[in-house]
Amino acid sequence: MAKQVTSENQEDIDAMIRAADRGELIHHTEAAVRRDPGAPLLTDEQAASLMAQSMARLDKLEKQRAEAWTARRTWRVRVPEDLDDKASRLAKKEGIPKSAIIRKAVARYVQDTDKQPTTA
């Protein structure tokens, strides 16, 4: 059953279109809603319903990610000004706090280090 397009749905759709135009949308495989490529074109109501489903899944995933990344320790780190500027710009671009950028960087470094063969 198709959902009715409401002003709230339309605002979400318009926001997604603006984000896509700015190149800010990411593809998240767990939030994707798939359908048969040979199926007939969707009506506006069906498209809105699919977008709402996908957004609900993405919201759930984002909440799970936020819970997983809840800080348990606080670090005090000194960095050069140019690195701070770059981290600030990246955080603004991704729409996340600078501390999240730092956590992601450390997590990637640890992951890459764990992949390196150990010498015994």
C-alpha positions as a Markdown table, in Angstrom:
| # | Residue | x | y | z |
|---|---|---|---|---|
| 1 | Met | 0.0 | 0.0 | 0.0 |
| 2 | Ala | 1.4 | 3.4 | -1.1 |
| 3 | Lys | 1.9 | 6.2 | 1.4 |
| 4 | Gln | 0.4 | 9.5 | 0.9 |
| 5 | Val | 2.9 | 12.3 | 0.2 |
| 6 | Thr | 2.6 | 14.8 | 3.0 |
| 7 | Ser | 4.3 | 18.2 | 3.4 |
| 8 | Glu | 6.7 | 16.5 | 5.9 |
| 9 | Asn | 7.6 | 13.8 | 3.3 |
| 10 | Gln | 8.0 | 16.4 | 0.7 |
| 11 | Glu | 10.4 | 18.4 | 2.9 |
| 12 | Asp | 12.5 | 15.3 | 3.4 |
| 13 | Ile | 12.4 | 14.5 | -0.3 |
| 14 | Asp | 13.4 | 18.1 | -1.1 |
| 15 | Ala | 16.2 | 18.0 | 1.5 |
| 16 | Met | 17.5 | 14.8 | -0.1 |
| 17 | Ile | 17.5 | 16.3 | -3.5 |
| 18 | Arg | 19.4 | 19.3 | -2.3 |
| 19 | Ala | 22.0 | 17.1 | -0.6 |
| 20 | Ala | 22.3 | 15.0 | -3.7 |
| 21 | Asp | 22.9 | 18.1 | -5.8 |
| 22 | Arg | 25.7 | 19.1 | -3.4 |
| 23 | Gly | 27.2 | 15.6 | -3.6 |
| 24 | Glu | 26.6 | 14.9 | 0.1 |
| 25 | Leu | 24.5 | 11.7 | -0.2 |
| 26 | Ile | 26.3 | 8.5 | 0.6 |
| 27 | His | 25.2 | 5.0 | -0.5 |
| 28 | His | 24.7 | 2.8 | 2.5 |
| 29 | Thr | 24.1 | -0.8 | 1.5 |
| 30 | Glu | 22.2 | -1.6 | 4.7 |
| 31 | Ala | 19.8 | 1.3 | 4.2 |
| 32 | Ala | 19.2 | 0.6 | 0.5 |
| 33 | Val | 15.7 | -0.5 | -0.7 |
| 34 | Arg | 16.0 | -2.6 | -3.7 |
| 35 | Arg | 13.4 | -3.5 | -6.3 |
| 36 | Asp | 13.3 | -5.3 | -9.6 |
| 37 | Pro | 15.0 | -3.2 | -12.3 |
| 38 | Gly | 12.4 | -4.4 | -14.8 |
| 39 | Ala | 9.5 | -3.2 | -12.7 |
| 40 | Pro | 7.2 | -0.4 | -14.0 |
| 41 | Leu | 8.1 | 3.2 | -13.0 |
| 42 | Leu | 7.1 | 4.2 | -9.5 |
| 43 | Thr | 4.3 | 6.7 | -8.7 |
| 44 | Asp | 5.2 | 9.7 | -6.6 |
| 45 | Glu | 3.5 | 8.1 | -3.6 |
| 46 | Gln | 5.4 | 4.8 | -4.1 |
| 47 | Ala | 8.7 | 6.7 | -4.4 |
| 48 | Ala | 8.0 | 8.7 | -1.3 |
| 49 | Ser | 7.2 | 5.5 | 0.5 |
| 50 | Leu | 10.4 | 3.8 | -0.5 |
| 51 | Met | 12.4 | 6.9 | 0.4 |
| 52 | Ala | 10.7 | 7.0 | 3.8 |
| 53 | Gln | 11.6 | 3.3 | 4.4 |
| 54 | Ser | 15.2 | 3.9 | 3.4 |
| 55 | Met | 15.4 | 7.0 | 5.6 |
| 56 | Ala | 14.0 | 5.1 | 8.5 |
| 57 | Arg | 16.6 | 2.3 | 8.0 |
| 58 | Leu | 19.4 | 4.9 | 7.7 |
| 59 | Asp | 18.2 | 6.7 | 10.9 |
| 60 | Lys | 18.3 | 3.4 | 12.8 |
| 61 | Leu | 21.8 | 2.7 | 11.5 |
| 62 | Glu | 23.0 | 6.1 | 12.4 |
| 63 | Lys | 21.6 | 5.7 | 16.0 |
| 64 | Gln | 23.3 | 2.4 | 16.3 |
| 65 | Arg | 26.6 | 3.9 | 15.0 |
| 66 | Ala | 26.3 | 6.8 | 17.5 |
| 67 | Glu | 25.7 | 4.4 | 20.4 |
| 68 | Ala | 28.7 | 2.3 | 19.3 |
| 69 | Trp | 30.9 | 5.4 | 19.2 |
| 70 | Thr | 29.9 | 6.8 | 22.5 |
| 71 | Ala | 33.1 | 8.2 | 24.1 |
| 72 | Arg | 34.2 | 6.3 | 27.1 |
| 73 | Arg | 37.6 | 8.2 | 27.6 |
| 74 | Thr | 38.7 | 11.7 | 26.9 |
| 75 | Trp | 42.1 | 12.3 | 25.2 |
| 76 | Arg | 44.0 | 15.6 | 25.2 |
| 77 | Val | 46.0 | 15.8 | 22.1 |
| 78 | Arg | 48.1 | 18.6 | 20.7 |
| 79 | Val | 48.2 | 18.9 | 16.9 |
| 80 | Pro | 49.7 | 21.4 | 14.5 |
| 81 | Glu | 47.4 | 24.2 | 13.4 |
| 82 | Asp | 47.3 | 23.1 | 9.8 |
| 83 | Leu | 46.2 | 19.6 | 10.8 |
| 84 | Asp | 43.5 | 21.1 | 13.1 |
| 85 | Asp | 42.3 | 23.3 | 10.2 |
| 86 | Lys | 42.1 | 20.2 | 7.9 |
| 87 | Ala | 40.3 | 18.2 | 10.5 |
| 88 | Ser | 37.8 | 21.0 | 11.1 |
| 89 | Arg | 37.1 | 21.4 | 7.3 |
| 90 | Leu | 36.6 | 17.7 | 7.0 |
| 91 | Ala | 34.3 | 17.5 | 10.0 |
| 92 | Lys | 32.2 | 20.4 | 8.6 |
| 93 | Lys | 32.1 | 18.8 | 5.1 |
| 94 | Glu | 30.9 | 15.4 | 6.6 |
| 95 | Gly | 28.6 | 17.1 | 9.1 |
| 96 | Ile | 30.1 | 15.4 | 12.1 |
| 97 | Pro | 32.1 | 16.6 | 15.1 |
| 98 | Lys | 35.8 | 16.9 | 14.8 |
| 99 | Ser | 36.2 | 14.2 | 17.6 |
| 100 | Ala | 34.4 | 11.8 | 15.3 |
| 101 | Ile | 37.0 | 12.5 | 12.6 |
| 102 | Ile | 39.7 | 11.7 | 15.1 |
| 103 | Arg | 38.1 | 8.5 | 16.3 |
| 104 | Lys | 37.7 | 7.4 | 12.6 |
| 105 | Ala | 41.3 | 8.2 | 11.9 |
| 106 | Val | 42.6 | 6.3 | 14.9 |
| 107 | Ala | 40.3 | 3.3 | 14.2 |
| 108 | Arg | 41.5 | 3.1 | 10.6 |
| 109 | Tyr | 45.2 | 3.4 | 11.8 |
| 110 | Val | 44.6 | 0.6 | 14.3 |
| 111 | Gln | 42.8 | -1.6 | 11.7 |
| 112 | Asp | 45.7 | -1.0 | 9.2 |
| 113 | Thr | 48.3 | -1.8 | 11.8 |
| 114 | Asp | 46.5 | -5.0 | 12.8 |
| 115 | Lys | 46.6 | -6.1 | 9.1 |
| 116 | Gln | 50.4 | -5.8 | 8.9 |
| 117 | Pro | 52.3 | -9.1 | 9.4 |
| 118 | Thr | 54.0 | -9.4 | 12.7 |
| 119 | Thr | 57.6 | -10.3 | 12.9 |
| 120 | Ala | 58.6 | -12.9 | 15.5 |
